[in-house]
Each structure stands twice: as C-alpha cells, then as structure tokens.
Amino acid sequence: MPAQEVLHRHFARIGARLKLGLGVPASRLAEKVRIDVARDNAGEFYDIRCLDGVEPEVIDVRPSARHLLLMVRDGPMKNKYLLGHDERHWFAAAAPGGHVRDVATAVASLRPEEAAGDGVIRQGEWFFVPAPGLVVSRAVIHRFEPLSRGGRSKPHVCDEAARRDGVAVMVSRRAPAGITMEEYWRLLAEDPSAGRLSWRQMMRDAAVFARGRVRHPDHRTVWLDGWHRVFLNRERFAPHARQIAFLD
C-alpha cells in the first residue's frame, strides 16, 4: 500500500481529514515539514507539507482518544508530533524529549513536572496547580488577565490573576512575544511611528497565580477554587516546535 494512502488511513482512524503535500520546493518551505490545522467548507483538516525526500510516518494511533503520533526524520533526529482532538478542535503539538515512543509518552512529555499529583486542572496548553495557603494582596490582583504564550495564540482569560517576579515587557502586534522596556524605548527613539501601535505591558517568566473562571473560545471554561499556580506545557522545549503553524 502506498505510504500516502497509509497516512490517510491512520488519520481517518481518529476521525481527521488530511491534505498532504509532498515534494514542496525548498524556496516555498523553510522547514522540512510544516504542520497546520486549516479549515474549508467541510470543517477542519490537517494540512501537512514536506520538502522533497521527506515523508512523515505515523508510529502510534489511539482511535478511542482521537490521537496519533507522527514522526519526521531530520538527519539523525526523529522529531515527534502529537496530533489529535482536544474538546472542540484538532491540535498539533511538538513532543519534546528523546524518549517519546507512543501517544502516552508524547502526552507525558508535554506535562510540566510541577503539574503532578491530585487537583491539577488543564485547559489547552495551560496547567493550574493548587497553591493552598497562598496569600495575595488585593492591590496586586489583576482582573480579566490574559494568559498568552505569544505569537498568534488566542489568550486564555482569568477572572483574577497575580504575578510575582518576572521581567516587564511591552507587547503589540509588532512584537507579539514582547520586548524589554529597554528595547521598547530604543524602538520608539529609532522609529517614532511605533508609538502609534497598541502596546500592552506584561510580565515574562513571572510566577503566575490565578483563581476563578478561566475562559477560552476553543475550550470549556474551568473554575479554579482558590489560587492556583499557572504552568505552560513543555512544547517550547522541542526545537522542532517551529514547524507547527497552528496556534490556538
């Protein structure tokens, strides 16, 4: 059976549609593979495009969970990607670490070490770990605070949030991942027109705590009863995460 047909059958087993583009010229694709979740009149589908000579391979399928593990060889590297359905939409995530061999170990690789034990709540790529006994002054509580991993991701919005430590950064559509205050003032001095953008001050790498509702258009609203420490999943530690075009 042709390799492409095998791929389509694996994706069909988890209820997903696949559009596969092989042999894409290097001038049109910066990476060896590009994985996206796109939409047409029939709904969402996976759009996977590869350079000439690169063929993705499905190494594990879990139809009941609607997840599969995709592998793409990059020289000696065997890059793994967890693809599947999460609540309302299809997703793609680069699995970090060299010990990922199936869907279960891919899921585990994305979970932060701090997010172990009982009472942990997950919403998409964010984990909320109970922080009993934490005392937060009302003066430092932010209402309807967004949680964003940067780029084109849609933020998760918390009823209440508080931050400790971290680095102040300025965020706009020109700098979605944020720039330091020093970089911000330098940019305004070099390009005064940048001051007309809509900038928002946020904190990078802060210890973040949240309570109350956490909302996101692609996920069910979760309720945090009391303060919870917020952790992002570990996808950012996978060098091949840049090959994922889809952001929630």
MIFITOR-623559 format. One record per residue (C-alpha): y, x, z; residue in one letter; residue number from 1. Coordinates in Angstrom, 2 decimals. Each point is the difference from the previous one (the first is absolute). Example, Ala and Ser with C-alpha at 12.3 -4.5 7.8 and 13.67 -1.06 7.14 Angstrom:
{y->-4.50, x->12.30, z->7.80, residuo->A, num->1};
{y->3.44, x->1.37, z->-0.66, residuo->S, num->2};
END
This chain:
{y->0.00, x->0.00, z->0.00, residuo->M, num->1};
{y->3.44, x->1.45, z->-0.94, residuo->P, num->2};
{y->2.00, x->1.34, z->2.95, residuo->A, num->3};
{y->2.90, x->-2.38, z->-0.67, residuo->Q, num->4};
{y->-2.30, x->-3.01, z->0.12, residuo->E, num->5};
{y->-1.45, x->1.22, z->3.30, residuo->V, num->6};
{y->3.51, x->0.22, z->1.47, residuo->L, num->7};
{y->0.87, x->-3.53, z->-1.09, residuo->H, num->8};
{y->-3.22, x->-1.31, z->1.55, residuo->R, num->9};
{y->0.71, x->1.71, z->3.32, residuo->H, num->10};
{y->3.49, x->-1.47, z->0.13, residuo->F, num->11};
{y->-1.36, x->-3.44, z->-0.91, residuo->A, num->12};
{y->-2.37, x->0.23, z->2.99, residuo->R, num->13};
{y->2.99, x->-0.08, z->2.37, residuo->I, num->14};
{y->1.73, x->-2.69, z->-2.08, residuo->G, num->15};
{y->2.59, x->2.30, z->-1.58, residuo->A, num->16};
{y->1.09, x->0.39, z->-3.61, residuo->R, num->17};
{y->0.38, x->3.47, z->-1.46, residuo->L, num->18};
{y->2.05, x->1.29, z->-2.91, residuo->K, num->19};
{y->-1.01, x->3.58, z->-0.72, residuo->L, num->20};
{y->1.90, x->2.45, z->-2.16, residuo->G, num->21};
{y->-1.83, x->3.24, z->-0.76, residuo->L, num->22};
{y->1.25, x->2.93, z->-2.03, residuo->G, num->23};
{y->3.67, x->-0.54, z->0.82, residuo->V, num->24};
{y->2.13, x->2.90, z->-1.39, residuo->P, num->25};
{y->1.29, x->2.42, z->2.63, residuo->A, num->26};
{y->3.55, x->-0.66, z->-1.20, residuo->S, num->27};
{y->-0.32, x->-3.58, z->1.25, residuo->R, num->28};
{y->-1.80, x->0.62, z->3.29, residuo->L, num->29};
{y->1.12, x->2.57, z->2.56, residuo->A, num->30};
{y->-3.26, x->-0.21, z->2.00, residuo->E, num->31};
{y->-3.64, x->0.06, z->-1.05, residuo->K, num->32};
{y->-0.36, x->-3.59, z->1.07, residuo->V, num->33};
{y->2.43, x->-2.82, z->0.80, residuo->R, num->34};
{y->-1.10, x->-3.06, z->1.99, residuo->I, num->35};
{y->2.13, x->-3.13, z->0.12, residuo->D, num->36};
{y->-0.35, x->-3.66, z->0.95, residuo->V, num->37};
{y->1.71, x->-1.99, z->-2.73, residuo->A, num->38};
{y->0.34, x->-3.69, z->-0.79, residuo->R, num->39};
{y->-0.27, x->-2.15, z->-3.12, residuo->D, num->40};
{y->-0.38, x->-3.73, z->-0.68, residuo->N, num->41};
{y->-3.51, x->0.07, z->1.46, residuo->A, num->42};
{y->1.10, x->1.68, z->3.24, residuo->G, num->43};
{y->-0.38, x->3.48, z->1.46, residuo->E, num->44};
{y->-2.13, x->2.72, z->-1.54, residuo->F, num->45};
{y->-0.63, x->3.73, z->0.39, residuo->Y, num->46};
{y->1.64, x->2.14, z->-2.66, residuo->D, num->47};
{y->-1.60, x->3.46, z->-0.01, residuo->I, num->48};
{y->1.06, x->2.66, z->-2.51, residuo->R, num->49};
{y->-1.48, x->3.47, z->-0.38, residuo->C, num->50};
{y->0.69, x->3.12, z->-1.99, residuo->L, num->51};
{y->-2.42, x->1.00, z->-2.73, residuo->D, num->52};
{y->-3.24, x->1.31, z->1.50, residuo->G, num->53};
{y->0.50, x->-1.74, z->3.36, residuo->V, num->54};
{y->-2.28, x->-2.91, z->0.88, residuo->E, num->55};
{y->0.10, x->-1.77, z->3.36, residuo->P, num->56};
{y->-3.28, x->-0.80, z->1.72, residuo->E, num->57};
{y->-0.81, x->-2.72, z->2.52, residuo->V, num->58};
{y->-2.18, x->1.49, z->2.75, residuo->I, num->59};
{y->-0.26, x->-2.96, z->2.40, residuo->D, num->60};
{y->0.49, x->-3.77, z->-0.28, residuo->V, num->61};
{y->0.09, x->-2.55, z->2.81, residuo->R, num->62};
{y->0.19, x->-3.46, z->-1.63, residuo->P, num->63};
{y->0.05, x->-1.88, z->3.32, residuo->S, num->64};
{y->3.09, x->1.96, z->1.11, residuo->A, num->65};
{y->1.45, x->0.00, z->-3.55, residuo->R, num->66};
{y->0.50, x->3.78, z->0.20, residuo->H, num->67};
{y->-1.14, x->2.94, z->-2.09, residuo->L, num->68};
{y->0.40, x->3.77, z->0.08, residuo->L, num->69};
{y->1.20, x->1.73, z->-3.16, residuo->L, num->70};
{y->-0.33, x->3.74, z->-0.61, residuo->M, num->71};
{y->1.88, x->2.16, z->-2.50, residuo->V, num->72};
{y->-0.86, x->3.67, z->-0.45, residuo->R, num->73};
{y->2.95, x->2.41, z->-0.08, residuo->D, num->74};
{y->-1.49, x->3.46, z->-0.45, residuo->G, num->75};
{y->-1.94, x->0.73, z->3.20, residuo->P, num->76};
{y->1.63, x->-2.98, z->1.73, residuo->M, num->77};
{y->-1.66, x->-3.40, z->0.18, residuo->K, num->78};
{y->2.91, x->-2.35, z->0.66, residuo->N, num->79};
{y->-0.99, x->-3.32, z->1.56, residuo->K, num->80};
{y->1.85, x->-3.33, z->-0.17, residuo->Y, num->81};
{y->-0.71, x->-3.14, z->1.99, residuo->L, num->82};
{y->0.61, x->-3.10, z->-2.12, residuo->L, num->83};
{y->-0.42, x->-3.56, z->1.17, residuo->G, num->84};
{y->1.43, x->-3.31, z->1.15, residuo->H, num->85};
{y->2.02, x->-0.30, z->3.20, residuo->D, num->86};
{y->0.90, x->-3.55, z->1.06, residuo->E, num->87};
{y->2.00, x->-1.13, z->-3.05, residuo->R, num->88};
{y->0.14, x->2.84, z->-2.51, residuo->H, num->89};
{y->-1.91, x->2.91, z->-1.53, residuo->W, num->90};
{y->0.93, x->3.45, z->1.28, residuo->F, num->91};
{y->-0.65, x->3.66, z->-0.76, residuo->A, num->92};
{y->0.10, x->2.81, z->2.57, residuo->A, num->93};
{y->-0.73, x->3.71, z->-0.28, residuo->A, num->94};
{y->-2.65, x->0.94, z->2.56, residuo->A, num->95};
{y->0.83, x->3.27, z->1.82, residuo->P, num->96};
{y->-2.52, x->2.56, z->1.20, residuo->G, num->97};
{y->-3.05, x->1.65, z->-1.51, residuo->G, num->98};
{y->-2.66, x->-2.09, z->1.75, residuo->H, num->99};
{y->0.57, x->-3.33, z->-1.76, residuo->V, num->100};
{y->-3.28, x->-1.07, z->-1.62, residuo->R, num->101};
{y->0.06, x->-3.82, z->0.00, residuo->D, num->102};
{y->2.22, x->-2.99, z->0.73, residuo->V, num->103};
{y->-0.58, x->0.18, z->3.76, residuo->A, num->104};
{y->1.03, x->3.67, z->0.29, residuo->T, num->105};
{y->2.98, x->-0.63, z->-2.29, residuo->A, num->106};
{y->1.23, x->-2.78, z->2.28, residuo->V, num->107};
{y->-0.50, x->2.24, z->3.02, residuo->A, num->108};
{y->1.91, x->2.87, z->-1.65, residuo->S, num->109};
{y->3.09, x->-2.19, z->-0.28, residuo->L, num->110};
{y->0.02, x->-1.04, z->3.64, residuo->R, num->111};
{y->2.26, x->2.11, z->2.28, residuo->P, num->112};
{y->-1.77, x->1.72, z->2.89, residuo->E, num->113};
{y->2.39, x->-1.76, z->2.39, residuo->E, num->114};
{y->-1.15, x->-3.40, z->-1.28, residuo->A, num->115};
{y->-3.36, x->0.05, z->1.75, residuo->A, num->116};
{y->-1.24, x->-2.32, z->2.70, residuo->G, num->117};
{y->0.54, x->-3.65, z->0.79, residuo->D, num->118};
{y->3.13, x->-2.03, z->-0.65, residuo->G, num->119};
{y->1.12, x->1.84, z->-3.15, residuo->V, num->120};
{y->1.55, x->-2.28, z->-2.62, residuo->I, num->121};
{y->0.27, x->0.93, z->-3.67, residuo->R, num->122};
{y->2.31, x->-1.45, z->-2.64, residuo->Q, num->123};
{y->-0.36, x->1.75, z->-3.35, residuo->G, num->124};
{y->0.63, x->3.72, z->0.45, residuo->E, num->125};
{y->1.46, x->-0.40, z->3.51, residuo->W, num->126};
{y->-1.92, x->0.11, z->3.30, residuo->F, num->127};
{y->1.33, x->-1.34, z->3.30, residuo->F, num->128};
{y->-1.45, x->1.53, z->3.17, residuo->V, num->129};
{y->0.68, x->-1.66, z->3.40, residuo->P, num->130};
{y->2.44, x->1.92, z->2.19, residuo->A, num->131};
{y->-0.43, x->-1.64, z->3.42, residuo->P, num->132};
{y->2.61, x->0.85, z->2.57, residuo->G, num->133};
{y->2.59, x->1.13, z->-2.53, residuo->L, num->134};
{y->3.52, x->-0.80, z->1.19, residuo->V, num->135};
{y->2.70, x->-0.31, z->-2.67, residuo->V, num->136};
{y->3.67, x->-0.59, z->0.70, residuo->S, num->137};
{y->1.39, x->-3.04, z->-1.80, residuo->R, num->138};
{y->2.85, x->2.19, z->-1.18, residuo->A, num->139};
{y->-2.32, x->1.91, z->-2.34, residuo->V, num->140};
{y->-1.97, x->-2.96, z->-1.37, residuo->I, num->141};
{y->0.56, x->-0.73, z->-3.70, residuo->H, num->142};
{y->-0.51, x->-3.53, z->-1.31, residuo->R, num->143};
{y->-1.80, x->-0.65, z->-3.31, residuo->F, num->144};
{y->-0.63, x->3.70, z->-0.54, residuo->E, num->145};
{y->-1.71, x->1.07, z->-3.27, residuo->P, num->146};
{y->-2.99, x->2.35, z->-0.05, residuo->L, num->147};
{y->-0.13, x->1.86, z->-3.29, residuo->S, num->148};
{y->-2.04, x->2.93, z->-1.28, residuo->R, num->149};
{y->2.66, x->0.67, z->-2.63, residuo->G, num->150};
{y->-0.13, x->-0.12, z->-3.77, residuo->G, num->151};
{y->-0.32, x->-3.48, z->-1.47, residuo->R, num->152};
{y->-1.90, x->-1.48, z->2.93, residuo->S, num->153};
{y->1.04, x->-3.38, z->1.35, residuo->K, num->154};
{y->0.82, x->0.34, z->3.71, residuo->P, num->155};
{y->-1.87, x->-1.69, z->2.83, residuo->H, num->156};
{y->2.58, x->-1.68, z->2.25, residuo->V, num->157};
{y->-0.34, x->-0.02, z->3.81, residuo->C, num->158};
{y->1.64, x->-2.54, z->2.27, residuo->D, num->159};
{y->0.86, x->2.82, z->2.39, residuo->E, num->160};
{y->-0.34, x->3.78, z->-0.27, residuo->A, num->161};
{y->1.07, x->3.05, z->1.94, residuo->A, num->162};
{y->-0.03, x->3.69, z->-0.96, residuo->R, num->163};
{y->-0.26, x->3.21, z->1.95, residuo->R, num->164};
{y->0.89, x->3.43, z->-1.39, residuo->D, num->165};
{y->-0.20, x->0.55, z->-3.77, residuo->G, num->166};
{y->2.54, x->1.16, z->-2.60, residuo->V, num->167};
{y->2.84, x->-2.20, z->-1.24, residuo->A, num->168};
{y->-0.07, x->-0.51, z->-3.78, residuo->V, num->169};
{y->2.00, x->-2.05, z->-2.49, residuo->M, num->170};
{y->-1.96, x->-2.23, z->-2.36, residuo->V, num->171};
{y->1.00, x->-1.71, z->-3.26, residuo->S, num->172};
{y->-1.55, x->-0.78, z->-3.38, residuo->R, num->173};
{y->1.09, x->3.49, z->-1.05, residuo->R, num->174};
{y->-1.76, x->1.59, z->2.98, residuo->A, num->175};
{y->-2.78, x->-2.45, z->0.98, residuo->P, num->176};
{y->-1.79, x->2.60, z->2.13, residuo->A, num->177};
{y->3.23, x->0.87, z->1.80, residuo->G, num->178};
{y->2.22, x->3.08, z->0.18, residuo->I, num->179};
{y->1.29, x->1.74, z->3.11, residuo->T, num->180};
{y->3.55, x->-0.58, z->1.17, residuo->M, num->181};
{y->0.93, x->3.51, z->-1.17, residuo->E, num->182};
{y->-1.42, x->-0.74, z->-3.46, residuo->E, num->183};
{y->1.77, x->-3.37, z->-0.03, residuo->Y, num->184};
{y->3.47, x->1.44, z->0.69, residuo->W, num->185};
{y->-0.60, x->2.78, z->-2.51, residuo->R, num->186};
{y->-0.95, x->-2.59, z->-2.62, residuo->L, num->187};
{y->3.19, x->-2.00, z->0.61, residuo->L, num->188};
{y->2.09, x->3.16, z->-0.31, residuo->A, num->189};
{y->-1.68, x->0.91, z->-3.30, residuo->E, num->190};
{y->-0.21, x->-3.53, z->-1.39, residuo->D, num->191};
{y->2.52, x->-2.45, z->1.53, residuo->P, num->192};
{y->-1.47, x->-2.85, z->-2.06, residuo->S, num->193};
{y->-3.14, x->0.19, z->2.17, residuo->A, num->194};
{y->2.04, x->-1.53, z->2.80, residuo->G, num->195};
{y->0.00, x->-3.31, z->-1.88, residuo->R, num->196};
{y->-3.75, x->-0.34, z->0.42, residuo->L, num->197};
{y->-1.40, x->-2.14, z->2.78, residuo->S, num->198};
{y->-1.05, x->2.50, z->2.67, residuo->W, num->199};
{y->-1.94, x->-0.74, z->3.19, residuo->R, num->200};
{y->-0.50, x->2.41, z->2.88, residuo->Q, num->201};
{y->-3.63, x->0.25, z->1.14, residuo->M, num->202};
{y->-2.15, x->2.38, z->2.03, residuo->M, num->203};
{y->-2.70, x->2.20, z->-1.52, residuo->R, num->204};
{y->-3.05, x->1.13, z->2.00, residuo->D, num->205};
{y->1.08, x->-1.91, z->3.08, residuo->A, num->206};
{y->-2.33, x->-1.46, z->2.60, residuo->A, num->207};
{y->0.31, x->-3.69, z->-0.88, residuo->V, num->208};
{y->-0.93, x->-2.96, z->2.18, residuo->F, num->209};
{y->-0.05, x->-3.66, z->-1.01, residuo->A, num->210};
{y->-0.62, x->-3.40, z->1.54, residuo->R, num->211};
{y->0.09, x->-3.63, z->-1.11, residuo->G, num->212};
{y->-0.69, x->-1.02, z->-3.59, residuo->R, num->213};
{y->-0.54, x->2.48, z->-2.82, residuo->V, num->214};
{y->0.44, x->-1.59, z->-3.44, residuo->R, num->215};
{y->-0.73, x->1.11, z->-3.56, residuo->H, num->216};
{y->-0.19, x->-2.14, z->-3.16, residuo->P, num->217};
{y->-3.45, x->1.39, z->-0.91, residuo->D, num->218};
{y->-1.60, x->-0.29, z->3.45, residuo->H, num->219};
{y->-0.58, x->-2.54, z->2.72, residuo->R, num->220};
{y->2.58, x->0.16, z->2.78, residuo->T, num->221};
{y->-1.33, x->1.73, z->3.11, residuo->V, num->222};
{y->1.15, x->-0.53, z->3.59, residuo->W, num->223};
{y->0.43, x->2.94, z->2.35, residuo->L, num->224};
{y->-0.19, x->-1.16, z->3.60, residuo->D, num->225};
{y->1.99, x->2.70, z->1.73, residuo->G, num->226};
{y->1.04, x->3.41, z->-1.29, residuo->W, num->227};
{y->-2.29, x->1.79, z->-2.46, residuo->H, num->228};
{y->0.30, x->3.55, z->-1.38, residuo->R, num->229};
{y->0.22, x->-0.04, z->-3.80, residuo->V, num->230};
{y->-2.06, x->2.37, z->-2.17, residuo->F, num->231};
{y->-0.23, x->0.36, z->-3.79, residuo->L, num->232};
{y->-3.38, x->0.48, z->-1.65, residuo->N, num->233};
{y->-1.09, x->3.50, z->-1.11, residuo->R, num->234};
{y->0.31, x->-0.42, z->-3.77, residuo->E, num->235};
{y->3.04, x->2.30, z->-0.04, residuo->R, num->236};
{y->-2.31, x->2.90, z->0.92, residuo->F, num->237};
{y->-1.89, x->-0.34, z->-3.30, residuo->A, num->238};
{y->1.59, x->2.27, z->-2.66, residuo->P, num->239};
{y->-1.21, x->-2.37, z->-2.71, residuo->H, num->240};
{y->1.92, x->-2.95, z->1.52, residuo->A, num->241};
{y->2.72, x->0.63, z->-2.61, residuo->R, num->242};
{y->-2.42, x->-1.35, z->-2.63, residuo->Q, num->243};
{y->0.23, x->-3.47, z->1.49, residuo->I, num->244};
{y->2.76, x->-1.91, z->-1.76, residuo->A, num->245};
{y->-0.43, x->-3.24, z->1.95, residuo->F, num->246};
{y->2.06, x->-0.46, z->3.13, residuo->L, num->247};
{y->-0.13, x->-3.13, z->2.14, residuo->D, num->248};
END
